[in-house]
Structure formats: structure tokens, C-alpha cells
């Protein structure tokens, strides 16, 4: 599951994610963000990796099993309130075999997924 993003005319794909709210574990934040950004529910299988991003931010990549839901932004999500003609969020399924052929944010995450899935 990835979101097709168009921001200021630049199109790229990004994994669902966001911040951890006070009192939340990484895993609870993952499930909340997945629901808010994609309306999909899933079962957590395992953490695959962690990246230290700019300004020390830590991004985590998890492997999950799809349970239910159709990809769409939850109407009460931050992404829904930020959507405009120049800032578009479109959650959608991307076949694993297509990961090498799309532009992803970040390139490090894309390269990790290519290696992990042996593409």
C-alpha cells in the first residue's frame, strides 16, 4: 500500500506513516496512521528496518498483512484537510514487482524494499 502524492507538481509514492502521539507505541501509531491515511486495517507481522532521517527523525518500515478496507483517505484525517489541487493524496495498491519502476520518497526506503523483496 502506498500513497500517490502530488505536491507542487512533483509526483511520487510514499508509504503510509506519521508521528507517534503521546502515550502511543510505534505499533499503535502504525495502525492508526494506516487507518487515517488509507482506511485499510492490517495485522502487524514485523518491523523490517528503521531509518534516521533529517534532523534525527526516525522512520520505521513494517511488514503487515492486509485484513480489510478499500484504499481511501479517512475524511477526518490530516491528509484530507490538507488535500487541494496542488497537494494530492491518493492511497492505492502498488504491486511489489512495480516498486523499482516508481518514484518513491525516500530513495533509501525504495532501495531497501527492492533488496528486501529481491526485485
Secondary structure, 3 states (H helix, E strand, C coil): CEEEEEECCEEEEECCCCCCCCCCCHHHHHHHHHHHHHCCEEEEEEEEEEEECHHHCEEEEEEEEEEECCCCCCCCCHHHHHCECCEEEEEECCCHHHHHHCCEECHHHHHHHHHHCCC
